[in-house]
Amino acid sequence: MKLLALRLCEHDSNFCYFNGENVSYIKTERYYNIKHHAYNNLFNWRKDFENIFDEDVNAIDEVAIIIDPWIYNIVEESIFFQNAVRFDGLGLKCPVWRINHHYAHALSTWMLTNVETDIDIVMDGFGDLDQVWTVFRKDQVIDRGSLKQNGSLGIEMAEFGRFLGIKASHDIDIAGKVMGLQSYGNISKNFLSYLSDQSIYNSKELFSFKNWINFLGNENVARLSALDWAKSLHKKTGELLIDFFKHYAKEDESISFTGGIAHNVLWNYELKKYFKNIIIPPHCNDDGLTLGAIEWLRKKNNLPKFNLNNFPYIQHDEAPVNLPSIKTIQESARLLAEGYPVGWYQGNGEIGPRALGNRSILLDPRLKNGKNIINKIKKRENYRPFGASVLNEYKDIFFKNISEDPYMLYVCQVKNETIESITHVDGTCRVQVVKNENPIFRSLLTEFYNITKCPVLLNTSMNMAGKPLIGTIKNAKTLLEESDLEYMVIGDEILRK
């Protein structure tokens, strides 16, 4: 049986395809090299599907889609969750089902656990019928919030960023930049107390700048101290998020957390301290919707659980023909030890927005001007922090209270002062803990450690500002030619400008 899950929305289109044996996935921004690429019609995806997967679209037995109906002038049905509705707009002979946006999120963590979760919490800008959060218990909806009644934490974070002067080529990127900028402020404990009657259930009121003006009693002073407002409000929102989770889940329950809000590494860190069994996938944003939809099709058709090989490196993009030899890995480590930034293009690309060692730009984190070197290459804002990768056995030497997370979804405190380039202004870093899931990347880290006695590398995504992670060898070579990057390692080949 051949099954297809397809996202046709305003941004971030992606495919997930089961050919009867294996599951394949691609986010189309990697195919087009256009960040947040999305189809603006109901038919162009067909040709791309056939080109990418080398499969006749008419061979598909069943399709599940996540779709923004307002784009296509489709009449919105009443909200639907565990079930789906038939959809005939794709012109296919096989059955096509519309899946609820939040329910697809909730189903998308199947590859990370062998048991059914107790609670699934979804939070994003908004999904179908302006739903901004939904709480599921054992596959049943127990509560949900709407944009009109509750406001949207995702939308308010974007407005929050605009107020602070943050700019982005796409609105959905603003909220993520807030995490970096707010760290430059100072927390007002008195303001946290002032917000004691606020909650996630009224996000618009929570994020109103009038609260800061009224607290200080002067609008000019309030505007001149906006970063203090930003950091205090960000801190308070994290506390309220924990209260929200406590209302629905017990401390020892298994919880999945998905939706764009789940990419806030600072809030994730606080949630993890209380809810030890929380599960957050690297594709918690809309990248993961088709993984949830393909799971719905699997369950509907009573198929065995899918095996997703090599997760999270599952992009159906262009992989190098050859693996890097020991000689190439050693030479790459030597270049890094000498202070060169190195592009690292190996295997298939990661799912989600974080580089995890297959589509990475790497640098020695001990370089005092390392941030400036990478910012010049990527042409991005200098207030934003960089992530890092560390060998698992040394993580506690260099970082404090670090989670054993392979996906860069949590923040932690930096203990070792020598790794200056990956230490943010607040002393934190989001860190990928590298065990044996990616043996090639682990070998590179190990060789770098053998030379330098430093088991950490600065690890940032292989892209320029406003562009997606690179998905073709041609685009990797273009990045080398057009940026200040001097070395690019593609498979077993080291390229120099």
C-alpha positions as CSV (number, residue, x, y, z in Angstrom):
1,M,0.0,0.0,0.0
2,K,1.4,3.4,-1.0
3,L,0.5,6.4,1.2
4,L,1.2,10.1,0.8
5,A,1.0,12.9,3.4
6,L,1.1,16.4,1.9
7,R,1.2,19.9,3.4
8,L,-0.4,22.6,1.2
9,C,-0.4,25.7,3.3
10,E,0.9,29.3,3.4
11,H,4.5,28.2,4.3
12,D,6.7,25.2,4.7
13,S,5.3,22.7,2.4
14,N,6.5,19.1,2.9
15,F,5.9,15.6,1.7
16,C,6.0,12.3,3.6
17,Y,5.7,9.2,1.4
18,F,5.4,5.5,2.3
19,N,6.1,3.3,-0.8
20,G,4.9,0.1,0.9
21,E,8.2,-0.6,2.5
22,N,10.0,2.6,3.6
23,V,9.1,6.2,4.6
24,S,10.6,9.1,2.8
25,Y,10.4,12.8,3.6
26,I,11.3,16.1,2.1
27,K,10.6,19.8,2.9
28,T,10.3,21.5,-0.4
29,E,12.3,24.5,0.6
30,R,15.4,22.2,0.3
31,Y,14.3,21.3,-3.2
32,Y,13.7,25.0,-4.4
33,N,16.3,26.7,-2.1
34,I,13.5,29.1,-1.1
35,K,13.0,29.4,2.7
36,H,9.5,28.5,3.8
37,H,8.6,27.5,0.2
38,A,4.9,26.8,-0.2
39,Y,2.7,25.9,-3.1
40,N,0.1,28.5,-4.1
41,N,-2.1,26.0,-6.0
42,L,-3.4,22.4,-5.7
43,F,-1.5,20.9,-8.7
44,N,2.1,21.9,-8.9
45,W,3.1,19.5,-6.1
46,R,2.3,16.6,-8.4
47,K,5.2,17.1,-10.8
48,D,7.6,17.7,-7.9
49,F,6.4,14.6,-6.1
50,E,7.1,12.5,-9.2
51,N,10.6,14.1,-9.8
52,I,11.7,13.8,-6.1
53,F,10.4,10.3,-5.4
54,D,10.5,8.8,-8.9
55,E,7.0,7.6,-8.5
56,D,3.8,7.9,-10.5
57,V,1.3,10.0,-8.6
58,N,-1.5,7.7,-9.8
59,A,0.1,4.8,-8.0
60,I,-0.7,6.3,-4.6
61,D,-3.5,4.4,-2.8
62,E,-4.4,7.1,-0.2
63,V,-3.5,10.7,0.6
64,A,-3.8,12.8,3.8
65,I,-3.3,16.5,3.6
66,I,-2.9,19.5,5.9
67,I,-4.2,22.6,4.1
68,D,-5.0,26.2,4.8
69,P,-8.5,26.5,3.2
70,W,-8.5,30.3,3.0
71,I,-5.8,30.2,0.4
72,Y,-7.9,28.1,-2.0
73,N,-11.3,29.6,-1.2
74,I,-12.4,26.3,0.4
75,V,-15.3,26.5,2.8
76,E,-14.0,25.7,6.3
77,E,-15.7,22.7,7.9
78,S,-16.3,22.4,11.6
79,I,-13.3,21.4,13.6
80,F,-12.3,17.8,13.3
81,F,-9.7,15.9,15.2
82,Q,-9.5,12.1,15.5
83,N,-11.5,11.7,12.3
84,A,-10.9,13.4,9.0
85,V,-13.0,14.7,6.1
86,R,-12.9,13.7,2.4
87,F,-11.4,16.2,0.1
88,D,-11.7,16.1,-3.7
89,G,-9.7,19.2,-4.7
90,L,-6.6,17.4,-5.7
91,G,-8.2,15.6,-8.6
92,L,-6.8,12.2,-7.6
93,K,-8.5,8.9,-8.1
94,C,-7.6,7.6,-4.7
95,P,-9.2,8.8,-1.4
96,V,-7.9,12.1,-0.1
97,W,-8.4,13.1,3.6
98,R,-8.0,16.4,5.3
99,I,-6.3,16.1,8.7
100,N,-6.6,18.7,11.4
101,H,-3.5,20.8,11.8
102,H,-3.1,20.3,15.5
103,Y,-3.9,16.6,15.4
104,A,-1.2,16.1,12.8
105,H,1.3,17.8,15.2
106,A,0.2,15.6,18.0
107,L,0.7,12.4,16.0
108,S,4.2,13.5,14.7
109,T,6.3,12.1,17.5
110,W,5.8,8.4,16.7
111,M,9.4,7.7,15.8
112,L,10.6,9.0,19.3
113,T,8.7,6.6,21.5
114,N,7.5,3.0,21.6
115,V,4.6,3.8,23.9
116,E,1.5,6.0,23.6
117,T,2.0,9.3,25.4
118,D,-0.3,10.4,28.2
119,I,-0.7,14.0,27.1
120,D,0.0,15.7,23.8
121,I,0.2,19.5,23.9
122,V,0.2,21.6,20.7
123,M,1.0,25.3,20.7
124,D,1.6,27.4,17.6
125,G,0.5,30.6,15.8
126,F,-2.8,29.0,14.9
127,G,-4.1,26.0,13.2
128,D,-7.5,25.1,11.7
129,L,-10.4,27.4,12.7
130,D,-7.9,29.7,14.5
131,Q,-7.1,27.1,17.2
132,V,-3.9,28.3,19.0
133,W,-3.4,25.4,21.4
134,T,-4.9,22.0,21.8
135,V,-4.5,19.4,24.6
136,F,-5.0,15.8,23.9
137,R,-5.2,13.0,26.5
138,K,-4.9,9.5,25.1
139,D,-5.9,10.7,21.6
140,Q,-9.0,12.7,22.9
141,V,-9.3,16.5,22.9
142,I,-9.6,17.7,26.5
143,D,-9.2,21.4,25.9
144,R,-8.3,23.9,23.2
145,G,-7.8,27.6,22.8
146,S,-8.8,30.0,20.0
147,L,-7.2,33.2,18.6
148,K,-10.3,35.2,19.4
149,Q,-10.8,34.1,23.0
150,N,-7.3,33.4,24.2
151,G,-4.9,35.1,21.8
152,S,-1.9,33.4,20.3
153,L,1.4,33.0,22.0
154,G,3.1,32.5,18.7
155,I,1.5,35.7,17.1
156,E,2.2,37.8,20.2
157,M,5.9,36.6,20.2
158,A,6.1,37.9,16.6
159,E,4.5,41.2,17.5
160,F,6.8,41.4,20.5
161,G,9.8,41.1,18.1
162,R,8.5,43.7,15.8
163,F,8.1,46.1,18.7
164,L,11.8,45.5,19.5
165,G,12.8,46.3,16.0
166,I,13.5,42.7,14.8
167,K,13.2,42.1,11.1
168,A,12.9,38.9,9.1
169,S,12.2,37.9,5.5
170,H,9.2,35.9,6.9
171,D,7.1,36.7,9.9
172,I,7.4,33.2,11.4
173,D,11.1,33.7,11.9
174,I,10.7,36.8,14.2
175,A,9.7,34.8,17.3
176,G,12.9,32.7,17.2
177,K,15.0,35.8,17.1
178,V,13.3,37.2,20.2
179,M,15.0,34.4,22.2
180,G,18.4,35.8,21.4
181,L,17.7,39.5,21.7
182,Q,15.8,39.4,25.0
183,S,18.9,38.0,26.8
184,Y,20.5,41.5,26.6
185,G,17.9,42.9,29.1
186,N,17.6,42.6,32.9
187,I,14.8,40.9,34.8
188,S,12.6,43.1,37.0
189,K,11.4,40.8,39.8
190,N,8.9,43.5,40.8
191,F,7.4,43.4,37.3
192,L,7.1,39.6,37.5
193,S,5.0,40.2,40.6
194,Y,3.0,42.9,38.8
195,L,2.0,40.3,36.2
196,S,0.9,37.8,38.8
197,D,-2.7,37.8,37.6
198,Q,-1.8,37.1,33.9
199,S,-2.0,33.7,32.2
200,I,-1.4,31.9,28.9
201,Y,-5.2,32.0,28.4
202,N,-5.0,35.7,27.5
203,S,-1.8,36.1,25.6
204,K,-2.7,39.5,24.1
205,E,-3.1,41.1,27.5
206,L,0.0,39.4,28.8
207,F,2.1,40.9,26.0
208,S,0.6,44.4,26.1
209,F,3.4,47.0,26.4
210,K,0.9,49.0,28.5
211,N,1.7,46.7,31.4
212,W,5.3,47.9,31.3
213,I,4.3,51.6,30.9
214,N,1.9,51.3,33.8
215,F,4.4,49.5,36.0
216,L,7.1,52.2,35.5
217,G,4.6,55.1,35.4
218,N,6.3,56.8,32.4
219,E,6.1,55.9,28.7
220,N,9.4,57.4,27.8
221,V,11.2,55.5,30.5
222,A,9.3,52.3,29.4
223,R,10.5,52.7,25.8
224,L,14.0,53.3,26.8
225,S,14.1,50.1,28.9
226,A,12.2,47.9,26.4
227,L,14.9,45.1,26.6
228,D,14.3,44.8,30.4
229,W,10.6,44.5,29.6
230,A,11.4,41.9,27.0
231,K,13.5,39.7,29.3
232,S,11.1,40.0,32.2
233,L,8.1,39.2,30.0
234,H,9.9,36.3,28.4
235,K,10.8,34.9,31.8
236,K,7.2,35.3,33.1
237,T,5.8,33.6,30.0
238,G,8.0,30.6,30.7
239,E,6.7,30.4,34.2
240,L,3.1,30.7,33.0
241,L,3.7,28.0,30.4
242,I,4.8,25.6,33.3
243,D,1.5,26.5,35.1
244,F,-0.4,25.7,31.9
245,F,1.3,22.3,31.6
246,K,0.7,21.5,35.3
247,H,-3.0,22.2,34.8
248,Y,-3.3,19.3,32.3
249,A,-0.4,16.9,33.2
250,K,1.1,15.2,36.2
251,E,4.8,15.5,36.8
252,D,5.6,11.9,36.0
253,E,3.4,11.6,32.9
254,S,4.7,11.2,29.3
255,I,4.1,14.4,27.4
256,S,4.7,15.3,23.8
257,F,5.1,19.0,23.1
258,T,4.8,20.2,19.5
259,G,3.9,23.3,17.4
260,G,6.2,26.3,16.8
261,I,6.3,27.3,20.4
262,A,8.2,24.1,21.2
263,H,11.3,25.5,19.5
264,N,11.8,28.0,22.4
265,V,14.9,26.4,24.0
266,L,14.7,28.5,27.1
267,W,11.1,27.5,27.9
268,N,11.9,23.9,27.0
269,Y,14.7,23.9,29.6
270,E,12.3,25.1,32.3
271,L,9.6,22.5,31.3
272,K,12.2,19.7,31.3
273,K,13.2,20.5,34.9
274,Y,9.6,19.7,36.0
275,F,8.4,17.2,33.4
276,K,11.2,14.7,33.1
277,N,9.3,12.7,30.5
278,I,8.6,15.4,28.0
279,I,9.2,14.6,24.3
280,I,9.9,17.4,21.9
281,P,10.8,16.4,18.3
282,P,13.2,18.4,16.1
283,H,10.3,18.8,13.7
284,C,8.0,20.3,16.3
285,N,7.2,23.2,14.0
286,D,5.2,22.7,10.7
287,D,8.0,20.6,9.3
288,G,6.5,17.6,11.2
289,L,2.9,17.9,10.0
290,T,3.2,15.3,7.3
291,L,4.9,12.9,9.6
292,G,1.8,13.1,11.8
293,A,-0.5,12.7,8.8
294,I,1.3,9.6,7.5
295,E,0.9,8.2,11.0
296,W,-2.8,8.9,10.8
297,L,-2.9,6.9,7.5
298,R,-1.0,4.1,9.0
299,K,-3.4,3.8,12.0
300,K,-6.4,4.1,9.7
301,N,-5.2,1.2,7.6
302,N,-4.0,-0.9,10.5
303,L,-0.4,-1.1,9.2
304,P,2.6,-2.1,11.4
305,K,4.5,0.8,12.9
306,F,6.8,2.4,10.3
307,N,10.5,2.2,10.6
308,L,12.1,5.6,9.9
309,N,15.7,4.8,9.2
310,N,18.5,7.2,10.2
311,F,16.3,9.7,12.0
312,P,16.7,12.8,12.1
313,Y,18.7,12.7,8.9
314,I,15.7,12.0,6.8
315,Q,15.5,14.7,4.1
316,H,15.1,13.1,0.7
317,D,17.7,15.4,-0.7
318,E,21.1,15.0,-2.4
319,A,23.6,13.0,-0.4
320,P,27.3,12.7,-1.5
321,V,28.2,9.5,-3.3
322,N,31.1,8.7,-0.9
323,L,31.5,8.8,2.8
324,P,34.5,10.8,4.2
325,S,37.6,8.7,4.8
326,I,39.5,8.7,8.0
327,K,42.1,10.9,6.2
328,T,39.4,13.4,5.2
329,I,38.0,13.5,8.7
330,Q,41.4,14.0,10.2
331,E,42.3,16.8,7.7
332,S,39.0,18.5,8.4
333,A,39.6,18.4,12.1
334,R,43.1,19.9,11.5
335,L,41.6,22.8,9.6
336,L,39.1,23.4,12.4
337,A,41.9,23.3,14.9
338,E,43.8,25.9,12.9
339,G,40.8,28.3,13.2
340,Y,39.2,27.8,9.8
341,P,35.4,27.6,9.5
342,V,34.5,24.5,7.7
343,G,31.3,23.6,5.8
344,W,30.3,20.0,6.5
345,Y,27.9,18.4,3.9
346,Q,27.4,14.7,4.6
347,G,24.6,12.1,4.1
348,N,21.0,13.3,4.0
349,G,19.9,16.5,5.6
350,E,18.4,16.9,9.1
351,I,14.7,17.4,9.6
352,G,13.8,20.7,11.4
353,P,15.7,24.0,11.4
354,R,18.7,23.0,13.4
355,A,22.0,21.7,11.9
356,L,22.9,18.5,13.6
357,G,26.1,17.5,11.8
358,N,25.1,16.8,8.2
359,R,24.4,20.3,6.9
360,S,26.6,22.3,9.2
361,I,29.1,25.2,9.3
362,L,31.6,24.4,12.0
363,L,34.2,26.4,13.9
364,D,36.5,26.1,16.9
365,P,34.4,27.5,19.8
366,R,37.5,28.8,21.6
367,L,38.1,31.6,19.0
368,K,37.5,35.0,20.6
369,N,36.2,36.4,17.3
370,G,34.4,33.3,16.3
371,K,30.9,34.9,16.4
372,N,32.1,37.6,14.0
373,I,33.6,35.1,11.6
374,I,30.4,33.1,11.3
375,N,28.1,36.1,11.2
376,K,30.2,37.5,8.3
377,I,29.7,34.2,6.5
378,K,26.0,33.9,7.1
379,K,25.3,37.6,7.1
380,R,23.1,37.4,10.1
381,E,22.4,39.6,13.2
382,N,25.2,39.8,15.7
383,Y,22.9,39.5,18.7
384,R,21.9,36.0,18.0
385,P,23.5,33.0,19.7
386,F,25.1,30.0,18.2
387,G,24.6,26.3,19.0
388,A,27.2,23.8,19.8
389,S,27.9,20.0,19.5
390,V,29.7,18.1,22.3
391,L,30.9,14.6,22.7
392,N,28.6,12.9,25.3
393,E,31.3,11.8,27.6
394,Y,32.6,15.3,28.2
395,K,29.3,17.3,28.3
396,D,29.3,17.8,32.1
397,I,32.8,19.2,32.1
398,F,31.9,22.0,29.7
399,F,28.2,22.5,30.5
400,K,26.0,22.7,33.6
401,N,22.6,21.1,33.9
402,I,22.8,19.9,30.3
403,S,20.1,17.6,28.9
404,E,21.1,14.5,26.9
405,D,19.4,16.0,23.9
406,P,20.6,15.2,20.3
407,Y,18.4,17.8,18.7
408,M,19.5,21.2,20.2
409,L,16.1,21.7,21.8
410,Y,17.2,22.8,25.3
411,V,19.5,25.5,26.7
412,C,22.1,25.0,29.4
413,Q,24.7,27.0,31.2
414,V,28.3,27.1,29.9
415,K,30.8,26.1,32.6
416,N,34.1,26.3,30.6
417,E,35.1,29.9,29.9
418,T,37.4,28.9,27.0
419,I,34.5,28.1,24.6
420,E,33.7,31.8,24.2
421,S,32.2,31.8,20.7
422,I,29.2,29.6,21.7
423,T,28.5,31.4,25.0
424,H,25.6,33.8,24.7
425,V,25.4,37.0,26.7
426,D,23.4,35.3,29.4
427,G,26.0,32.5,29.8
428,T,23.9,29.9,28.0
429,C,24.1,27.7,24.9
430,R,21.8,25.3,23.1
431,V,23.8,22.1,22.7
432,Q,23.6,18.9,20.7
433,V,24.9,15.9,22.7
434,V,26.6,13.6,20.3
435,K,26.6,9.9,21.1
436,N,26.7,7.2,18.3
437,E,23.6,8.3,16.3
438,N,25.9,10.0,13.7
439,P,29.2,8.1,13.7
440,I,30.8,10.3,11.0
441,F,30.1,13.5,12.8
442,R,31.2,11.9,16.1
443,S,34.4,10.9,14.4
444,L,35.1,14.5,13.4
445,L,34.4,15.7,17.0
446,T,36.7,13.0,18.3
447,E,39.5,13.9,15.9
448,F,39.1,17.6,16.9
449,Y,39.3,16.6,20.5
450,N,42.5,14.5,19.9
451,I,44.2,17.6,18.5
452,T,42.8,20.3,20.8
453,K,41.5,18.5,23.9
454,C,38.3,20.4,23.3
455,P,35.3,18.1,22.6
456,V,33.0,21.0,21.5
457,L,32.4,22.6,18.1
458,L,30.4,25.6,17.2
459,N,27.7,24.1,15.0
460,T,25.4,26.4,12.9
461,S,23.2,25.6,9.9
462,M,24.7,25.6,6.4
463,N,22.8,28.5,4.9
464,M,22.9,32.2,4.4
465,A,20.5,34.5,6.3
466,G,17.0,34.2,4.7
467,K,17.8,30.9,3.0
468,P,17.0,27.3,4.0
469,L,19.5,24.7,4.9
470,I,21.2,23.5,1.8
471,G,19.9,20.4,0.1
472,T,22.1,20.0,-3.0
473,I,25.8,19.7,-3.7
474,K,25.5,22.4,-6.3
475,N,24.1,24.9,-3.7
476,A,26.8,23.8,-1.2
477,K,29.4,24.7,-3.7
478,T,27.7,28.0,-4.5
479,L,27.7,28.9,-0.8
480,L,31.5,28.3,-0.7
481,E,32.0,30.5,-3.8
482,E,29.7,33.4,-2.7
483,S,30.4,33.6,1.1
484,D,33.5,34.2,3.2
485,L,33.7,30.4,3.8
486,E,37.1,29.0,2.7
487,Y,36.6,25.2,3.1
488,M,33.7,22.9,2.3
489,V,33.8,19.2,2.9
490,I,31.3,17.3,0.7
491,G,31.5,13.5,1.3
492,D,35.1,12.5,0.9
493,E,36.1,15.7,-0.9
494,I,37.6,18.8,0.7
495,L,37.0,21.9,-1.5
496,R,38.9,25.1,-1.0
497,K,37.9,28.4,-2.5
